């Protein structure tokens, strides 16, 4: 579940004409209370010149909202959700709402809000599959997939090293790609860093073991120096990919709200 609640307020009348809450969440918030809060906050932010504010932050949740020339749409979502993703989703929902009930809205028939209740189905269809879990399971799966990617690129490096001097560049690109896959599966930038770092750990000793076969009369100092150098190099590029992959996932998927509801019900 990506969103807990949705409200649509007619700023002309100051009335909340539509409210929705997820079936797993008990309705406890008075929609007219939300209406009064948002109208007051919108007027205040406009007078104070705070035109860029589109959310009221909480500890684990936030109240996000968007507005057009007449309506305000608001929702309660995860505090970590990517703000442009929330804004785009709310704008899309408001656009769908205006399109579906265009005739009623053009005739200014908003006193009776019962016809708008059918929009609940549209919301549920829209938000279905838009959230992704960020857990230690996703970190583990991301790390495993990253290791497999590095293995593929290492095999490519082994064969390309005999025919081109750019084989090592391909191998480094493999760490970036593996980190990207790890971060994408892990779910966000923080988990992407963790997952991509774990990806390097079991692969690194194996790489050093094979690389030393090409070293001529290496000393202990050489072992330490090159091991640290390669480790830092692999970790940096892998984490770079992990951050990019996690950021890409943040832009496309919401954080699930289910964990908060389970905690509240226990």
N, C-alpha and C positions, 0 to 999 in steps of 0.2 A: 504494500500500500504506500503510495507516494504522497498523498494529501489526505489530511483528516477532515477538514471542513472547507466549504466554499459558500460565499455569500455574494449576491449581486444586489446593489443598492441603487435606487433611482435618486440621483442627486437633486432632481427637480422637486420631488415630493418628500424626500428624506426618508422614504420607506424601503425596507429590505423586501424586495419582491421575489427573491429566491434564496433558499438556504438548503444546504446538503451536508450530511455527515456520513462517513463511511459506516457500513453495516456493523463493523466490529467496534465502533466507537459510540458510546451512549451520548445522546444529545443533551448537553448541559449548559450551553451558551445561548442566551437570549439574542435572537437575531437583531432586534431593535437596539439592543445595547451596542452591538457591533456597528450598526448603522450610525448611531449617534457618535461613537468614538471616531470612526473613519471620516465622517463629515467634518467633525470638529478638528481633527488632526490635519485634514486636507486644507481647511481654511487657514489654520495656524501656519502650516508649512508654506502656503502661498503668500501669506502676509509677511512671513519672516524670510522669504526668499529661499526656502529649503526645497527647491523644486525637484531635486534629484533623489530625495528620500522615497523609497518604495517599499520599506519594510520596517517593522518594529521588532527588534531582536529580543529573544528570551534566552534562557540558559540552554535548553535543548530543542526548543521550537521557536519559530518566528511567524509573525503575522505579515504576510506579503500582500501587496495590493497594486492594482493598476486601474487607470481611469481613462475614459474618453470624454467626449463633449457632454455626455449625459449620465453615464453609468460608472459605478465603481465596483470592481470585482476584487474580492479578497479571499485568502485561503490561509490555513494553518499548515505549515510544512516543517521539515527538519531544518534546524538552524545551520547545518552544514551545506544545504543545497546551494548549487551554483546560481547566483542571482539572475544572470541573463536567461538561464534556462527556465526559472520560475516565471520571470516577466513574459517571456515568449509564450509559455504555456497558458498563463492567465489571459493574455491578449488574444490567443487563439480561442479559448473558451468563450470569452466575451463576444468575439466576432461570430462564433457559431450560434450563440444565444440570440444575438440581434438578427441574424439571418433566419433562424428558425421561427422567431416570433415577430417578424418584421411587420406584419399586418396589425397585430395587437399594439405594438409599440408606436406605429405611425398614427394609429387612431387614439393613442394615449389612454389605452384601456389597461391600466396597471393597478387599478383599485382592487380588482379581484385577482389575487395571485395564484389561484388554484390551477389555471391553465399552464403555468410555468413549471409545475412540479414534474412534468414529463422530461424535463431537461436533465434529471438525475441519471437517466439511462445513458445520455450522451456523455456525461462526465465519467461515469464508470467505464464506458468503452474507451474514452480518450486516455485515461490514466492507467489503464490495464497494461502491465508489462513495462511501465516507464521507470520502475525503481530497480535497483540492484543492491544486493547485500554486500556489505564490507565486513568480512569476518576473517578469523584466522584460517578458516577453510579456504576462502578465496585467496589468501596469501599463499597457502601451501600449494594450491592448484597452479597459481601463477608462477611460483618458483619451479615447480616440476616442468611446466611447459617451457619456461625460460631455459632450463637445463637441456631440454631436448633440442631447442633452437641452437644453443651454443654447440651441442654435439654435431648437429648438421653442418654448421659453419666451420667447425674444426676439421671435419672430414674434407670439406671443400678446400680449406687452407692447406691440408696435407698434400692434396693433388695439385693445387694451383701453385704451391711453393716451388714446384719443380719446373714450371713453365713461365712464371711471371714474377717480377720483383714487387708487385703490388698485392701479393697474397696476404700479407700481414694487415693491410688496410681492409681487405675483405673480412678478415678475422675480427678486427676491431668493430667493423660495422655489424658483425654478428652479435657482439655484446650489446650494442645499442638496440638492435632489433629484439634481442632476447629480453632486455630490460623493458622495452616497450610492451611486449606481449605480457610480461609479468605484471607491469603496472596496470595494463588494461584489464586483466582478469582480477587483480587485487582490488581495484575499484576506485582508488583516489591516489593523490600524490604521496601522502604519508605512507599508506600501505604499499604503494608502488616502490618507494625507497627501500622499505623492509624486504619486500619480495625480491627485488632485483639484487640486493646485497646477499640474501640467502642463496640466490641462483649462482653466484660466483664461488661461494665457499667450497662446495664439493668438487667443482670443476677445476679450480685453480691448481691444486696439488697434481692433478693428472696432467695438466698442461705443462707445468714446470718439469715434471718427470720426463715427458717426451722432449721438451725443449733442450734439456741438459745434454741430450744425446748429440746435439750439434755444437756444443761448447767444447773448445779445445783447452785442455789442461786447466779447468776452472779451480780457483782457490775458494776457501771458505768465504772470503770477502765477496768474491763474485757471486756465490750462491745467495748470500744475504742481500747484496745490492740489487741483483736482477730480480730476485723473488719479491722484494718490496716494491721495486719499480713496476713490475708486471701486475702485481696485486693492486696497487693504487690505480694503475692505468685501466685495468679491467673493471674495478669497482666504480671508478668515476664515469666511464662510458656506460656501464650497465645502469647505474643510478640515473644518469641523464635520460636514458630510454625509459626507465621506470617513472620518472617525473612526467615525461611527455605522455606516456600511456595512461597514467593516473589522471592527468589533467584532461585528456581526451574523454575518459569515462565520466568524469565529473560534469563535463559539458553536455553529456547525452543522457545520463541517468540520475534520477533522484535517489536520495537516501531513504530506505524504508522506515515507516513510522511504526511498524508492528511491534518493535521491541519496547517502545514506550507504553503501548496499550497493554501488553502482557505484564509489564511491571506494575501498572496501575490496577490491574485486575487481580493481582496476587497479594 
